[in-house]
Amino acid sequence: MSSRAPSARPSLEIGETIELEVTGIAHGGVSVARHDGRVVFVADAVPGESVRARVTDAKKKSFARATTVEVLEASRDRRPHVWAEADLARDPEDRAGGAEFGHIALERQRTLKAEVLADAMRRFGGVRLAAEEGEDLADALSELVEPAPGDAAGGLAGVHHASAPGLADTHHASAPGLGYRTRVRLHVDPRTGAVGPYAARSRRVITVDSLPLATPGINQIAPLHDLMPGVDAVDLVAPAADDPRMLLTLSGEKGRAGEHDAIRELVEDRGFVVRAGGFWQVHREAPAVLFTAVRDAISDLADDGRFDPAAANLDLYGGAGLLAAAMAEAAGPGLRVTTVETDAGATDDAAENLSELVGALALTARVDRHLAELLRAAAPVRERLRRGTVLLDPPRSGAGGAVMGQIAELSPAGVVYVACDPVALARDTGTLRDAGYELTSLRAFDIFPHTHHFETLAVFQRT
């Protein structure tokens, strides 16, 4: 008769308070510690600190989750939280979510993000960040972050490493990283009608006095203390034309009032039409930063003779055409590009925003289905696709193995990938590298200061 051996690790109970030595950072805005050999992901801490934390999830045998309630030994990078309603002084259940790095100095935030990117690319993409001879990786990462002019809103960060693969390159300015969000979603408590953000890692609505990451225009219209029964969510939008507006999602109804209204956005001296409820980068300087980065990437490919404007170029998950326009600025008016987007409203916007390009086509379609059609195309079409470049900006989950496999089967000359999740990018990188593509450039942009999010631009070339 056999019997299961008892676990060597003491069990943890939800609500239990434990002391932790915080050793590292994990993807998702939480730090890493161990308790009796068990991994604990702890929120509101900084790597290098000693903290007392409350256990919030202990269901998994391999790891637990906890939230800091007291700092026993503080990091030199700890700062007063930029958002009073998310501060450590509040009970964890009452802390507003959405600024999980707001207690960390901006430079350290950027180093932590670089560590997350480097770790993801190593583990899932098979790419190692190159450090100089005799240089520790942590030191290399800290040296990668340097200020750059041009961000009046603050918080755009830059990471640059000259050797590939495993290089990172980003740009930032020296303001505190506040007042940049032009789009904010608030939620409504279905019982009380109270409006506010969710608490960190929960669906509990927290009423707040301010939104420090949001622009002044957003803060002027934010209904922070109004009761709104019968409403599920409130979207606040402040376009470049300084025309802030509120979109309401009514309970039991699809869509948001006013979401199809056209608003004007400006990127450098180029205007874009965008539906009020459509996707647009939330940092007021981010569209220009990504526009410039994509334009530069295409220009570099063209300079190396690896970009053909007359080929069948693709812009996948193209939204309102921002990045296709960047491709056009690099390639010139003779560019041929098809932008593919599932949202019909965004496709209409893209058609208008790219209307001066004779060779531009905006399609409403699922990316995987459109690629399947292209894979069945005649030989001359496939050859034009093979000479082309695929630009893609997928959702947070990434393009995924199926879509990346389709792209690899089309075998374009180059792939320019804009990613908002480093792990998803790393997995898709692995797929491309297995298919014979080389990662030639990697740039990361901290366009979400005081959060764990950032954008990355990766360029691949067929070998």
C-alpha positions, 0 to 999 in steps of 0.5 A: 500500500502506497502513501503520498509523502507529505509536502516539505513546504509549509502551506500558506493561507490567504490573508497571512502576513509573511516577511520576504526578501525581494530578489527580482522582477517578473513580467506583469509588474510584480517582484519575485521573492521566496518563502520556504523555497516557494516562489512568491510574486509580491506587488508594491515592492522593489527588488532588493527590499525586505518587506512584510506582505499579505498573502492574496493567492495560495492555490498553486503549489509552485507559487503564491501571490502577496501584496506589500503592507510594510517595508522593512528595508527600503530600496534607494529607488523607492519613492512616494507613490505618484498616486495617493490612492495607490500608496502603501498607506492604504489597505491593499484592497483599497489601492487603485490599480493602473500605476503599479510602478508608481513607487519606483524611481523612473530610471529604475522602472526602465531598468526593470523593464529592460530586465523583463525584456531581456529575460523574455527574449532569452527564455522564449525567443532564444535571444541573449542580450549582449553585454560588453566583455567583463560587464555584468548584465545588470550593469549593462542594462542600467547603462542602456537607459539614458535621457533624450530630448523631445518628450515634453510630457515626460516618461519616454524611456530609451534603451540602446545597445549597439550589438545585435541580437539582444539589443534594445533601443528607446528614447525618453525625456527627463520629466516625471512621467505624469499627465500623459494619458489621453485615454482612460477607462473608469468603471462603475460599481453596479451596486452604488453607481460610484465611478473610478478605476478598479483596485489593483488586481481586482474588479472592485471600483475605487473612487479617487480624487485625481488621475495623475497619469492622465492629461489635464483635459482628462482630469477636467472632465473626469466624473470622479465623484458622480454616481452613474447608475445604469452605466458599466464603464466611462471612457475619457478621451482627450484628442490632440485638438484639445476636445475632451469627451466622455463615452458611456457604456450603458448596462445591457447595451452594446457599444458606447455613446459617441464612440463613432464620432470622428476626432482629429489626431496630429502626428508631427504635421500629419493629421489622422482621423480616428473614431472616438472609441477607436484604438490610439496610443494613450501617451500623447507623444507615443504615436509620434515616437512609434511613427518615427521608429517604424519610419526609421526601420523601413528607411534602414531596410531600404538603405540596405536594399532590403525593402521594395516599395513596389512589392506586396507589403502588408500592415497587419492589425493596422488600426487607423493606418498610423504605421502604414503611413510611417511606412509610406513616409519612408518609402515614398508615394509609390508604396504598395501596402495593404492594411488589414484590420478586423474593426470596420470603423478603423478600416474606414479611418485607415482608408481616409488616412491613407487616401493620398497613396494610390497603392494603399488598400484598407481591408476589413478582415481577420488577419489569419483568414486574410493570410490564408487567402494569400497562401492560396494566391497565384505564383506571381502574387506570392512572389510579390509577397516574398519581396515585400515586408510585413509590418504588424502591431498585434494585440497584447496576446501577440500574433501567436504561433498560427499567424506567425507560421503563416507569415513565415510560410509567405516568406517576406523579405522582412518583418517589422513587429511592434509589440506591447507585451514582451513575452508575446513578442519573445514567443513570436520571435522564437517562431520566426527564428525557427523559420530562418529569420534573423533578429537584426534590431530591437527597440523598447519604448517606455510609453507607459511610465509608472506602469509595467507596460512598454512597447517594443519594435523588432525587425527581422530579415529573412536569411 
